[in-house]
Amino acid sequence: GQQGNYPRVIDYGMQALKKLPEDSEYIADAHIALMVAHSTLKRFDLALDHGWRGYDVAKHDIERRASLIANLSATALRMGRFRAARRGFIATLNLTELD
């Protein structure tokens, strides 16, 4: 199958995690990119690991947490974990404000 630029995204994401200061707000973004890339390549264990690590780092950033939960839910859906995906999507809606 086609891998597109996802291997490069993974390389850049891993470099970012090594180079960013521990308290950088961009660590969560690196984990989001890694989660999406691994999920697309069907490396679900790595996708889930990066998703939860990103969630843990984004303690005080509700928007990033919502993005992480939405992507974790999409990964669960791709894995056939429909109940987990549904719960995650509902949790995402509860974290966001609908105007």
Jmol script that loads the backbone (N, CA, C; Angstrom):
load data "model"
ATOM      1  N   GLY A   1       0.809  -1.178   0.000  1.00  0.00           N
ATOM      2  CA  GLY A   1       0.000   0.000   0.000  1.00  0.00           C
ATOM      3  C   GLY A   1       0.858   1.250   0.000  1.00  0.00           C
ATOM      4  N   GLN A   2       0.229   2.337  -0.288  1.00  0.00           N
ATOM      5  CA  GLN A   2       0.935   3.606  -0.316  1.00  0.00           C
ATOM      6  C   GLN A   2       1.124   4.144   1.090  1.00  0.00           C
ATOM      7  N   GLN A   3       2.307   4.683   1.319  1.00  0.00           N
ATOM      8  CA  GLN A   3       2.605   5.256   2.622  1.00  0.00           C
ATOM      9  C   GLN A   3       2.632   6.774   2.586  1.00  0.00           C
ATOM     10  N   GLY A   4       2.589   7.360   1.386  1.00  0.00           N
ATOM     11  CA  GLY A   4       2.621   8.818   1.289  1.00  0.00           C
ATOM     12  C   GLY A   4       3.818   9.387   2.017  1.00  0.00           C
ATOM     13  N   ASN A   5       3.638  10.496   2.660  1.00  0.00           N
ATOM     14  CA  ASN A   5       4.717  11.139   3.418  1.00  0.00           C
ATOM     15  C   ASN A   5       4.693  10.778   4.895  1.00  0.00           C
ATOM     16  N   TYR A   6       3.902   9.786   5.270  1.00  0.00           N
ATOM     17  CA  TYR A   6       3.787   9.458   6.693  1.00  0.00           C
ATOM     18  C   TYR A   6       5.102   9.010   7.324  1.00  0.00           C
ATOM     19  N   PRO A   7       5.948   8.243   6.620  1.00  0.00           N
ATOM     20  CA  PRO A   7       7.248   7.934   7.241  1.00  0.00           C
ATOM     21  C   PRO A   7       8.054   9.201   7.554  1.00  0.00           C
ATOM     22  N   ARG A   8       7.966  10.207   6.697  1.00  0.00           N
ATOM     23  CA  ARG A   8       8.665  11.471   6.948  1.00  0.00           C
ATOM     24  C   ARG A   8       8.022  12.201   8.126  1.00  0.00           C
ATOM     25  N   VAL A   9       6.703  12.175   8.203  1.00  0.00           N
ATOM     26  CA  VAL A   9       6.007  12.794   9.339  1.00  0.00           C
ATOM     27  C   VAL A   9       6.469  12.151  10.636  1.00  0.00           C
ATOM     28  N   ILE A  10       6.604  10.838  10.620  1.00  0.00           N
ATOM     29  CA  ILE A  10       7.054  10.116  11.817  1.00  0.00           C
ATOM     30  C   ILE A  10       8.476  10.539  12.179  1.00  0.00           C
ATOM     31  N   ASP A  11       9.355  10.629  11.174  1.00  0.00           N
ATOM     32  CA  ASP A  11      10.733  11.082  11.449  1.00  0.00           C
ATOM     33  C   ASP A  11      10.745  12.476  12.060  1.00  0.00           C
ATOM     34  N   TYR A  12       9.983  13.396  11.460  1.00  0.00           N
ATOM     35  CA  TYR A  12       9.943  14.767  11.974  1.00  0.00           C
ATOM     36  C   TYR A  12       9.329  14.827  13.370  1.00  0.00           C
ATOM     37  N   GLY A  13       8.295  14.057  13.580  1.00  0.00           N
ATOM     38  CA  GLY A  13       7.657  14.034  14.894  1.00  0.00           C
ATOM     39  C   GLY A  13       8.592  13.535  15.975  1.00  0.00           C
ATOM     40  N   MET A  14       9.342  12.485  15.657  1.00  0.00           N
ATOM     41  CA  MET A  14      10.291  11.944  16.633  1.00  0.00           C
ATOM     42  C   MET A  14      11.431  12.939  16.893  1.00  0.00           C
ATOM     43  N   GLN A  15      11.885  13.620  15.837  1.00  0.00           N
ATOM     44  CA  GLN A  15      12.916  14.652  16.021  1.00  0.00           C
ATOM     45  C   GLN A  15      12.396  15.768  16.914  1.00  0.00           C
ATOM     46  N   ALA A  16      11.146  16.166  16.693  1.00  0.00           N
ATOM     47  CA  ALA A  16      10.559  17.230  17.508  1.00  0.00           C
ATOM     48  C   ALA A  16      10.524  16.821  18.974  1.00  0.00           C
ATOM     49  N   LEU A  17      10.122  15.582  19.249  1.00  0.00           N
ATOM     50  CA  LEU A  17      10.062  15.130  20.638  1.00  0.00           C
ATOM     51  C   LEU A  17      11.440  15.141  21.296  1.00  0.00           C
ATOM     52  N   LYS A  18      12.471  14.859  20.520  1.00  0.00           N
ATOM     53  CA  LYS A  18      13.835  14.860  21.077  1.00  0.00           C
ATOM     54  C   LYS A  18      14.352  16.274  21.310  1.00  0.00           C
ATOM     55  N   LYS A  19      13.957  17.214  20.445  1.00  0.00           N
ATOM     56  CA  LYS A  19      14.547  18.554  20.490  1.00  0.00           C
ATOM     57  C   LYS A  19      13.746  19.571  21.301  1.00  0.00           C
ATOM     58  N   LEU A  20      12.459  19.363  21.442  1.00  0.00           N
ATOM     59  CA  LEU A  20      11.633  20.344  22.155  1.00  0.00           C
ATOM     60  C   LEU A  20      11.900  20.299  23.655  1.00  0.00           C
ATOM     61  N   PRO A  21      11.868  21.456  24.300  1.00  0.00           N
ATOM     62  CA  PRO A  21      11.985  21.458  25.769  1.00  0.00           C
ATOM     63  C   PRO A  21      10.799  20.710  26.389  1.00  0.00           C
ATOM     64  N   GLU A  22      11.025  20.149  27.548  1.00  0.00           N
ATOM     65  CA  GLU A  22       9.985  19.352  28.219  1.00  0.00           C
ATOM     66  C   GLU A  22       8.686  20.094  28.430  1.00  0.00           C
ATOM     67  N   ASP A  23       8.758  21.388  28.628  1.00  0.00           N
ATOM     68  CA  ASP A  23       7.560  22.167  28.924  1.00  0.00           C
ATOM     69  C   ASP A  23       6.955  22.832  27.677  1.00  0.00           C
ATOM     70  N   SER A  24       7.408  22.449  26.502  1.00  0.00           N
ATOM     71  CA  SER A  24       6.898  23.054  25.271  1.00  0.00           C
ATOM     72  C   SER A  24       5.460  22.631  24.997  1.00  0.00           C
ATOM     73  N   GLU A  25       4.641  23.603  24.612  1.00  0.00           N
ATOM     74  CA  GLU A  25       3.260  23.300  24.264  1.00  0.00           C
ATOM     75  C   GLU A  25       3.178  22.477  22.976  1.00  0.00           C
ATOM     76  N   TYR A  26       4.267  22.437  22.211  1.00  0.00           N
ATOM     77  CA  TYR A  26       4.254  21.750  20.925  1.00  0.00           C
ATOM     78  C   TYR A  26       4.512  20.242  21.038  1.00  0.00           C
ATOM     79  N   ILE A  27       4.849  19.780  22.220  1.00  0.00           N
ATOM     80  CA  ILE A  27       5.032  18.335  22.405  1.00  0.00           C
ATOM     81  C   ILE A  27       3.729  17.609  22.113  1.00  0.00           C
ATOM     82  N   ALA A  28       2.615  18.146  22.563  1.00  0.00           N
ATOM     83  CA  ALA A  28       1.312  17.525  22.288  1.00  0.00           C
ATOM     84  C   ALA A  28       1.051  17.489  20.786  1.00  0.00           C
ATOM     85  N   ASP A  29       1.439  18.548  20.057  1.00  0.00           N
ATOM     86  CA  ASP A  29       1.244  18.573  18.605  1.00  0.00           C
ATOM     87  C   ASP A  29       2.080  17.505  17.908  1.00  0.00           C
ATOM     88  N   ALA A  30       3.302  17.292  18.397  1.00  0.00           N
ATOM     89  CA  ALA A  30       4.140  16.234  17.834  1.00  0.00           C
ATOM     90  C   ALA A  30       3.474  14.872  18.037  1.00  0.00           C
ATOM     91  N   HIS A  31       2.908  14.663  19.225  1.00  0.00           N
ATOM     92  CA  HIS A  31       2.211  13.399  19.486  1.00  0.00           C
ATOM     93  C   HIS A  31       0.968  13.258  18.604  1.00  0.00           C
ATOM     94  N   ILE A  32       0.271  14.362  18.350  1.00  0.00           N
ATOM     95  CA  ILE A  32      -0.900  14.306  17.456  1.00  0.00           C
ATOM     96  C   ILE A  32      -0.455  13.870  16.060  1.00  0.00           C
ATOM     97  N   ALA A  33       0.599  14.486  15.541  1.00  0.00           N
ATOM     98  CA  ALA A  33       1.090  14.134  14.206  1.00  0.00           C
ATOM     99  C   ALA A  33       1.520  12.665  14.152  1.00  0.00           C
ATOM    100  N   LEU A  34       2.209  12.213  15.188  1.00  0.00           N
ATOM    101  CA  LEU A  34       2.656  10.820  15.235  1.00  0.00           C
ATOM    102  C   LEU A  34       1.473   9.862  15.335  1.00  0.00           C
ATOM    103  N   MET A  35       0.464  10.238  16.121  1.00  0.00           N
ATOM    104  CA  MET A  35      -0.725   9.400  16.246  1.00  0.00           C
ATOM    105  C   MET A  35      -1.429   9.244  14.899  1.00  0.00           C
ATOM    106  N   VAL A  36      -1.644  10.347  14.202  1.00  0.00           N
ATOM    107  CA  VAL A  36      -2.344  10.306  12.917  1.00  0.00           C
ATOM    108  C   VAL A  36      -1.549   9.497  11.898  1.00  0.00           C
ATOM    109  N   ALA A  37      -0.235   9.718  11.850  1.00  0.00           N
ATOM    110  CA  ALA A  37       0.597   8.986  10.888  1.00  0.00           C
ATOM    111  C   ALA A  37       0.571   7.491  11.168  1.00  0.00           C
ATOM    112  N   HIS A  38       0.766   7.103  12.417  1.00  0.00           N
ATOM    113  CA  HIS A  38       0.765   5.675  12.756  1.00  0.00           C
ATOM    114  C   HIS A  38      -0.607   5.053  12.531  1.00  0.00           C
ATOM    115  N   SER A  39      -1.662   5.777  12.838  1.00  0.00           N
ATOM    116  CA  SER A  39      -3.011   5.254  12.621  1.00  0.00           C
ATOM    117  C   SER A  39      -3.265   5.021  11.133  1.00  0.00           C
ATOM    118  N   THR A  40      -2.844   5.958  10.307  1.00  0.00           N
ATOM    119  CA  THR A  40      -3.025   5.821   8.864  1.00  0.00           C
ATOM    120  C   THR A  40      -2.263   4.619   8.331  1.00  0.00           C
ATOM    121  N   LEU A  41      -1.103   4.350   8.913  1.00  0.00           N
ATOM    122  CA  LEU A  41      -0.299   3.195   8.500  1.00  0.00           C
ATOM    123  C   LEU A  41      -0.734   1.905   9.209  1.00  0.00           C
ATOM    124  N   LYS A  42      -1.829   1.984   9.962  1.00  0.00           N
ATOM    125  CA  LYS A  42      -2.410   0.851  10.696  1.00  0.00           C
ATOM    126  C   LYS A  42      -1.479   0.301  11.771  1.00  0.00           C
ATOM    127  N   ARG A  43      -0.677   1.171  12.326  1.00  0.00           N
ATOM    128  CA  ARG A  43       0.161   0.829  13.482  1.00  0.00           C
ATOM    129  C   ARG A  43      -0.566   1.349  14.717  1.00  0.00           C
ATOM    130  N   PHE A  44      -1.659   0.679  15.018  1.00  0.00           N
ATOM    131  CA  PHE A  44      -2.593   1.190  16.012  1.00  0.00           C
ATOM    132  C   PHE A  44      -2.003   1.262  17.417  1.00  0.00           C
ATOM    133  N   ASP A  45      -1.143   0.310  17.769  1.00  0.00           N
ATOM    134  CA  ASP A  45      -0.550   0.343  19.109  1.00  0.00           C
ATOM    135  C   ASP A  45       0.276   1.617  19.294  1.00  0.00           C
ATOM    136  N   LEU A  46       1.057   1.976  18.282  1.00  0.00           N
ATOM    137  CA  LEU A  46       1.856   3.201  18.365  1.00  0.00           C
ATOM    138  C   LEU A  46       0.972   4.441  18.315  1.00  0.00           C
ATOM    139  N   ALA A  47      -0.080   4.387  17.495  1.00  0.00           N
ATOM    140  CA  ALA A  47      -1.002   5.525  17.404  1.00  0.00           C
ATOM    141  C   ALA A  47      -1.647   5.793  18.762  1.00  0.00           C
ATOM    142  N   LEU A  48      -2.138   4.753  19.411  1.00  0.00           N
ATOM    143  CA  LEU A  48      -2.775   4.922  20.716  1.00  0.00           C
ATOM    144  C   LEU A  48      -1.779   5.407  21.765  1.00  0.00           C
ATOM    145  N   ASP A  49      -0.567   4.887  21.716  1.00  0.00           N
ATOM    146  CA  ASP A  49       0.458   5.312  22.666  1.00  0.00           C
ATOM    147  C   ASP A  49       0.728   6.816  22.533  1.00  0.00           C
ATOM    148  N   HIS A  50       0.921   7.284  21.312  1.00  0.00           N
ATOM    149  CA  HIS A  50       1.192   8.712  21.116  1.00  0.00           C
ATOM    150  C   HIS A  50      -0.030   9.566  21.463  1.00  0.00           C
ATOM    151  N   GLY A  51      -1.208   9.048  21.159  1.00  0.00           N
ATOM    152  CA  GLY A  51      -2.416   9.794  21.496  1.00  0.00           C
ATOM    153  C   GLY A  51      -2.543  10.037  22.989  1.00  0.00           C
ATOM    154  N   TRP A  52      -2.350   8.995  23.771  1.00  0.00           N
ATOM    155  CA  TRP A  52      -2.487   9.150  25.224  1.00  0.00           C
ATOM    156  C   TRP A  52      -1.334   9.939  25.821  1.00  0.00           C
ATOM    157  N   ARG A  53      -0.138   9.787  25.254  1.00  0.00           N
ATOM    158  CA  ARG A  53       0.984  10.592  25.747  1.00  0.00           C
ATOM    159  C   ARG A  53       0.731  12.068  25.474  1.00  0.00           C
ATOM    160  N   GLY A  54       0.208  12.371  24.297  1.00  0.00           N
ATOM    161  CA  GLY A  54      -0.125  13.757  23.970  1.00  0.00           C
ATOM    162  C   GLY A  54      -1.214  14.297  24.877  1.00  0.00           C
ATOM    163  N   TYR A  55      -2.208  13.464  25.168  1.00  0.00           N
ATOM    164  CA  TYR A  55      -3.297  13.866  26.064  1.00  0.00           C
ATOM    165  C   TYR A  55      -2.752  14.222  27.446  1.00  0.00           C
ATOM    166  N   ASP A  56      -1.837  13.396  27.925  1.00  0.00           N
ATOM    167  CA  ASP A  56      -1.249  13.645  29.246  1.00  0.00           C
ATOM    168  C   ASP A  56      -0.463  14.949  29.288  1.00  0.00           C
ATOM    169  N   VAL A  57       0.225  15.284  28.197  1.00  0.00           N
ATOM    170  CA  VAL A  57       1.046  16.495  28.175  1.00  0.00           C
ATOM    171  C   VAL A  57       0.186  17.746  28.047  1.00  0.00           C
ATOM    172  N   ALA A  58      -0.956  17.630  27.414  1.00  0.00           N
ATOM    173  CA  ALA A  58      -1.826  18.793  27.157  1.00  0.00           C
ATOM    174  C   ALA A  58      -2.778  19.036  28.330  1.00  0.00           C
ATOM    175  N   LYS A  59      -2.274  18.925  29.538  1.00  0.00           N
ATOM    176  CA  LYS A  59      -3.090  18.993  30.752  1.00  0.00           C
ATOM    177  C   LYS A  59      -4.043  20.175  30.800  1.00  0.00           C
ATOM    178  N   HIS A  60      -3.557  21.347  30.456  1.00  0.00           N
ATOM    179  CA  HIS A  60      -4.351  22.564  30.637  1.00  0.00           C
ATOM    180  C   HIS A  60      -4.873  23.145  29.323  1.00  0.00           C
ATOM    181  N   ASP A  61      -4.742  22.390  28.247  1.00  0.00           N
ATOM    182  CA  ASP A  61      -5.152  22.889  26.931  1.00  0.00           C
ATOM    183  C   ASP A  61      -6.340  22.062  26.426  1.00  0.00           C
ATOM    184  N   ILE A  62      -7.534  22.554  26.696  1.00  0.00           N
ATOM    185  CA  ILE A  62      -8.756  21.818  26.367  1.00  0.00           C
ATOM    186  C   ILE A  62      -8.884  21.573  24.864  1.00  0.00           C
ATOM    187  N   GLU A  63      -8.512  22.558  24.048  1.00  0.00           N
ATOM    188  CA  GLU A  63      -8.618  22.393  22.588  1.00  0.00           C
ATOM    189  C   GLU A  63      -7.719  21.260  22.088  1.00  0.00           C
ATOM    190  N   ARG A  64      -6.491  21.214  22.591  1.00  0.00           N
ATOM    191  CA  ARG A  64      -5.589  20.123  22.183  1.00  0.00           C
ATOM    192  C   ARG A  64      -6.109  18.785  22.701  1.00  0.00           C
ATOM    193  N   ARG A  65      -6.604  18.780  23.912  1.00  0.00           N
ATOM    194  CA  ARG A  65      -7.156  17.527  24.452  1.00  0.00           C
ATOM    195  C   ARG A  65      -8.340  17.054  23.615  1.00  0.00           C
ATOM    196  N   ALA A  66      -9.190  17.975  23.202  1.00  0.00           N
ATOM    197  CA  ALA A  66     -10.330  17.611  22.355  1.00  0.00           C
ATOM    198  C   ALA A  66      -9.841  17.037  21.033  1.00  0.00           C
ATOM    199  N   SER A  67      -8.813  17.653  20.453  1.00  0.00           N
ATOM    200  CA  SER A  67      -8.247  17.154  19.199  1.00  0.00           C
ATOM    201  C   SER A  67      -7.663  15.757  19.378  1.00  0.00           C
ATOM    202  N   LEU A  68      -6.976  15.552  20.471  1.00  0.00           N
ATOM    203  CA  LEU A  68      -6.397  14.238  20.749  1.00  0.00           C
ATOM    204  C   LEU A  68      -7.482  13.181  20.936  1.00  0.00           C
ATOM    205  N   ILE A  69      -8.516  13.505  21.690  1.00  0.00           N
ATOM    206  CA  ILE A  69      -9.590  12.526  21.898  1.00  0.00           C
ATOM    207  C   ILE A  69     -10.316  12.233  20.591  1.00  0.00           C
ATOM    208  N   ALA A  70     -10.529  13.248  19.764  1.00  0.00           N
ATOM    209  CA  ALA A  70     -11.170  13.025  18.462  1.00  0.00           C
ATOM    210  C   ALA A  70     -10.330  12.080  17.604  1.00  0.00           C
ATOM    211  N   ASN A  71      -9.015  12.293  17.598  1.00  0.00           N
ATOM    212  CA  ASN A  71      -8.143  11.424  16.806  1.00  0.00           C
ATOM    213  C   ASN A  71      -8.012  10.030  17.415  1.00  0.00           C
ATOM    214  N   LEU A  72      -8.006   9.947  18.740  1.00  0.00           N
ATOM    215  CA  LEU A  72      -8.028   8.629  19.382  1.00  0.00           C
ATOM    216  C   LEU A  72      -9.314   7.889  19.016  1.00  0.00           C
ATOM    217  N   SER A  73     -10.419   8.617  18.958  1.00  0.00           N
ATOM    218  CA  SER A  73     -11.703   8.020  18.596  1.00  0.00           C
ATOM    219  C   SER A  73     -11.694   7.532  17.156  1.00  0.00           C
ATOM    220  N   ALA A  74     -11.095   8.316  16.271  1.00  0.00           N
ATOM    221  CA  ALA A  74     -10.991   7.909  14.865  1.00  0.00           C
ATOM    222  C   ALA A  74     -10.123   6.656  14.745  1.00  0.00           C
ATOM    223  N   THR A  75      -9.079   6.576  15.552  1.00  0.00           N
ATOM    224  CA  THR A  75      -8.233   5.376  15.550  1.00  0.00           C
ATOM    225  C   THR A  75      -9.033   4.173  16.042  1.00  0.00           C
ATOM    226  N   ALA A  76      -9.790   4.362  17.114  1.00  0.00           N
ATOM    227  CA  ALA A  76     -10.627   3.268  17.627  1.00  0.00           C
ATOM    228  C   ALA A  76     -11.624   2.811  16.558  1.00  0.00           C
ATOM    229  N   LEU A  77     -12.196   3.751  15.827  1.00  0.00           N
ATOM    230  CA  LEU A  77     -13.134   3.419  14.747  1.00  0.00           C
ATOM    231  C   LEU A  77     -12.446   2.592  13.669  1.00  0.00           C
ATOM    232  N   ARG A  78     -11.232   2.988  13.275  1.00  0.00           N
ATOM    233  CA  ARG A  78     -10.478   2.233  12.260  1.00  0.00           C
ATOM    234  C   ARG A  78     -10.140   0.832  12.752  1.00  0.00           C
ATOM    235  N   MET A  79     -10.020   0.668  14.069  1.00  0.00           N
ATOM    236  CA  MET A  79      -9.710  -0.630  14.658  1.00  0.00           C
ATOM    237  C   MET A  79     -10.952  -1.503  14.817  1.00  0.00           C
ATOM    238  N   GLY A  80     -12.118  -0.928  14.548  1.00  0.00           N
ATOM    239  CA  GLY A  80     -13.365  -1.673  14.739  1.00  0.00           C
ATOM    240  C   GLY A  80     -13.873  -1.631  16.166  1.00  0.00           C
ATOM    241  N   ARG A  81     -13.347  -0.733  16.977  1.00  0.00           N
ATOM    242  CA  ARG A  81     -13.767  -0.581  18.377  1.00  0.00           C
ATOM    243  C   ARG A  81     -14.840   0.500  18.421  1.00  0.00           C
ATOM    244  N   PHE A  82     -16.034   0.138  17.979  1.00  0.00           N
ATOM    245  CA  PHE A  82     -17.100   1.104  17.745  1.00  0.00           C
ATOM    246  C   PHE A  82     -17.603   1.773  19.028  1.00  0.00           C
ATOM    247  N   ARG A  83     -17.739   1.023  20.093  1.00  0.00           N
ATOM    248  CA  ARG A  83     -18.200   1.635  21.352  1.00  0.00           C
ATOM    249  C   ARG A  83     -17.183   2.625  21.897  1.00  0.00           C
ATOM    250  N   ALA A  84     -15.911   2.251  21.844  1.00  0.00           N
ATOM    251  CA  ALA A  84     -14.864   3.163  22.315  1.00  0.00           C
ATOM    252  C   ALA A  84     -14.837   4.420  21.454  1.00  0.00           C
ATOM    253  N   ALA A  85     -14.979   4.247  20.147  1.00  0.00           N
ATOM    254  CA  ALA A  85     -14.991   5.399  19.240  1.00  0.00           C
ATOM    255  C   ALA A  85     -16.168   6.314  19.558  1.00  0.00           C
ATOM    256  N   ARG A  86     -17.331   5.734  19.742  1.00  0.00           N
ATOM    257  CA  ARG A  86     -18.533   6.526  20.052  1.00  0.00           C
ATOM    258  C   ARG A  86     -18.356   7.301  21.353  1.00  0.00           C
ATOM    259  N   ARG A  87     -17.866   6.629  22.390  1.00  0.00           N
ATOM    260  CA  ARG A  87     -17.646   7.305  23.674  1.00  0.00           C
ATOM    261  C   ARG A  87     -16.640   8.445  23.526  1.00  0.00           C
ATOM    262  N   GLY A  88     -15.598   8.210  22.729  1.00  0.00           N
ATOM    263  CA  GLY A  88     -14.594   9.248  22.524  1.00  0.00           C
ATOM    264  C   GLY A  88     -15.142  10.447  21.778  1.00  0.00           C
ATOM    265  N   PHE A  89     -15.951  10.199  20.753  1.00  0.00           N
ATOM    266  CA  PHE A  89     -16.529  11.310  20.004  1.00  0.00           C
ATOM    267  C   PHE A  89     -17.488  12.121  20.886  1.00  0.00           C
ATOM    268  N   ILE A  90     -18.236  11.431  21.732  1.00  0.00           N
ATOM    269  CA  ILE A  90     -19.132  12.138  22.661  1.00  0.00           C
ATOM    270  C   ILE A  90     -18.313  12.960  23.655  1.00  0.00           C
ATOM    271  N   ALA A  91     -17.224  12.386  24.157  1.00  0.00           N
ATOM    272  CA  ALA A  91     -16.348  13.125  25.079  1.00  0.00           C
ATOM    273  C   ALA A  91     -15.765  14.357  24.398  1.00  0.00           C
ATOM    274  N   THR A  92     -15.419  14.226  23.120  1.00  0.00           N
ATOM    275  CA  THR A  92     -14.896  15.373  22.376  1.00  0.00           C
ATOM    276  C   THR A  92     -15.924  16.491  22.321  1.00  0.00           C
ATOM    277  N   LEU A  93     -17.163  16.142  22.053  1.00  0.00           N
ATOM    278  CA  LEU A  93     -18.222  17.146  22.008  1.00  0.00           C
ATOM    279  C   LEU A  93     -18.413  17.817  23.356  1.00  0.00           C
ATOM    280  N   ASN A  94     -18.258  17.050  24.421  1.00  0.00           N
ATOM    281  CA  ASN A  94     -18.408  17.624  25.764  1.00  0.00           C
ATOM    282  C   ASN A  94     -17.270  18.579  26.126  1.00  0.00           C
ATOM    283  N   LEU A  95     -16.123  18.427  25.470  1.00  0.00           N
ATOM    284  CA  LEU A  95     -14.986  19.314  25.752  1.00  0.00           C
ATOM    285  C   LEU A  95     -15.022  20.595  24.929  1.00  0.00           C
ATOM    286  N   THR A  96     -15.821  20.618  23.899  1.00  0.00           N
ATOM    287  CA  THR A  96     -15.843  21.769  23.005  1.00  0.00           C
ATOM    288  C   THR A  96     -17.117  22.552  23.180  1.00  0.00           C
ATOM    289  N   GLU A  97     -17.037  23.820  22.809  1.00  0.00           N
ATOM    290  CA  GLU A  97     -18.221  24.662  22.861  1.00  0.00           C
ATOM    291  C   GLU A  97     -18.820  24.776  21.461  1.00  0.00           C
ATOM    292  N   LEU A  98     -20.086  24.486  21.361  1.00  0.00           N
ATOM    293  CA  LEU A  98     -20.772  24.601  20.089  1.00  0.00           C
ATOM    294  C   LEU A  98     -21.480  25.947  20.050  1.00  0.00           C
ATOM    295  N   ASP A  99     -21.204  26.725  19.029  1.00  0.00           N
ATOM    296  CA  ASP A  99     -21.838  28.031  18.896  1.00  0.00           C
ATOM    297  C   ASP A  99     -23.057  27.956  18.002  1.00  0.00           C
TER     298      ASP A  99
END
end "model"
wireframe off; spacefill off
backbone 0.3
color backbone group
